């Protein structure tokens, strides 16, 4: 699946960086919940143990991570010229981390604006527990972002599960739409916003990736 260009490479880099509140990765939760990511320095197979928040059916839940992410090439339409990243946006993966049905994690990503950091569950560009630090976005935005830093973002799921999750990105292009997503905290809200915006002026369709995260969903 290919999504039309939304920014030039330079504009995208500025847009993604604008969503960061800090260049320093947090190592513990901030009192009051402003920064949702909590990390333990224990590690197995290169993975940290820790949590981020996520949204499910109007509620905030916790994701517990304890395995590394999974990205495997080739993707469905081959490797873009100039890419050095195994984690890619804009094309579906051809290799899954396990057989069978895999649920979807929707990564809600602000594009071109900076929302309040309290609404970002992974607020630091290029850093979130057991996520890739970079992702190849050249299919979406051109060759200058073949190895873009992971954007700041939040998470939506539509079921409780624990194992591998397939990652799909949904870009949000303005603060009013972002605020509607934050208020709804559900995939149903996102689907309503997408249906009301067929030209993708305010919110993008689902963007495939070849990236998978491993986490369990727990009550908040």
N, C-alpha and C positions, 0 to 999 in steps of 0.2 A: 504494500500500500504506500503510495507516495502522496504527500500533502504539498499544495502549492507553496512557493516561497513566501514567507511572512516578513522577513527582514533580510538585508544584506548581511554578509558575515560580520562586518565591523559593527553594524547596528545590533546584531544579535549578541555579540560579546558584551557590548555595553548594557543591553537589556538584562542579560543574565547576571552580570556583576552588580547591577543596580538592586537586585533582590536580596543581596547579602547585607546583614547588619554588622558583620565583623569579619575580619580575615582570620580569626583565631578559632580553632575547633573547640567546642565545649567539652569538658570531661565529666561534668556532673550536671544534674538538673538545677535550674535556677529557681530559688524559692518563689512561690506564687504561680509556677507553671509557665512563665513567659517563654522559656526555651525548653521544648518538650523532650529533647534528646538526653538520655542518661546512659553513660558508658562505663563498663567495668574494664579494667586492664587485663583481666584474664583472657586468654586467647587459645583457641583450638583450630588447627589447620589455617592459621592466619586470620581467624574470625574473632571479633570481640564479643563479649556477652553484654547485652544492654537493651534498652527500650527506646522506641519513639511512640508518639501518639498516632492515632488514625481515626477516621470517621466511619461509622457504620449505622445506617438507618436512623440518622438524626442524633446519634450519641457519639461521645468520644470514648474510644477503647485504647488499649495498649498493645503494641506489637513487641514481642520478645524475640530478639535475634541471637542466634548462636552458631550460625554457619556462614561461610563466605557466599557472596553472590556468584551467579553462574552466567557467563556469556560465551557462546560458542559460534564460531563462523564455520562454513559460509552461511550467510542469510539467504532469504528467498530469491533475491535478485542479484546475488553476487557481492563482492567486496568493492566499495567505491575506490577510485584511484586516489592515492595519497593517504589512505587511512592507515593508522597504526594501532587503532583501538579495536579490541574484540567486542566491545559493547556498542551497539549501533541503534540509532533511531531512524524510523522511516521505512523499515522493512521487517517482516516477521522472521523469526528464527527458524532454522531447519533441524536443530538438535535440541531436544528437551532434556532437563536434568533427570527426569524419570518418566516412565510410561504412564498412560492414562490421562484422565481429565485433570487440568491444572487451573485453579481459580485465578482471577485477574485482580491485580492491584492497579488502581488508577492513580497516576501521579499528577496531581493538580499543580501546574507550573505557571506562575505569573510571568507575562512577557511584556517588557517595556515599561513597567512601573514597579514600585516598591510598596507592598502592603505592610501593615503593622507586623512586626516580628512575632508578636504573640499568636498570629494566625498561621505561621509557618512551622510545620513540625520537623522539617530539616532546614534550618534557617541559614546555614553556612554554605556558600557556594563552594563546590569541590569537596565537601565532607558531609557524610552521614553514615552512621554505623552500618557496616557490612553492605554498603552501596559502592558501586564503582565511583572513583574520583573524577573520571572523565568519560565522555560518551561521544561517539562519532555522529555529528549532526549534519554531515555534508549532503546527504540526500535531501534534507529539508531546507538548508540555508546556504549551500555552496561549499567549495573546498576549503575555505579559510577556517571553517569550524569542524574539521575532520577530527579534532581532539579537544572538544570543548569541555570546560569544567562542568561538573554536575550542577544543574541549576538548583537554587533554593526552591522548596516545594512542600506540599502537604499530601496526605494520602486518603483515598476513599476505597472501601471495599463494600461488597454487597452480601457477604456471607461470613460466618465464623468458620475458621479452618485453621489447620496448623501443618505446615509443610512448605513446599515450593509454591510461589506465586509468580505468574507471568506479568511483566510490567508493561502497561500501556500509558502513554503520556497524553494529557489533555492540557492544552495551552489556554490560559485565561488572559485576555488582552486589555482589560480595564478594571479599575478598582470597584465600580458598581457591580460588575459581574462576579468579581472575586468575593465581595461582601455577601452576595446572594448564595454563593457556594458555601461560605463559612457559616451562614445562618442556617442553611438546610442540612449540612453535614451528611449528605446522602447521595447515592448514585441517581435516585429518582429526581432530585433537584437538578443535577447536572444534565440528565437526559432532557428535562424540560427546557433548560437554557439552550441546549444544542438544537432542539426541535424548533424553538422560537427564533433561531438565528441561522437559517440555512446557508447564508453567505459567509458564515464564519467570521463576521465582523468583530464579535465580542468573545467568542469561545471556539476553539478548534474541534473538529471531529477527533475520535480516538486515533492516536498515532502509534503504530506497532513498533516494538523493539524486539531485540533478541535477548533481553535481559530478564533474569529471574532472581528473586530474593527469597530467602528462607526465614520464616518467622511464624510464631504462634500468636493467635489473637486471645487477649485476656481482658477481663473487666477492668475498667479504669478505677 
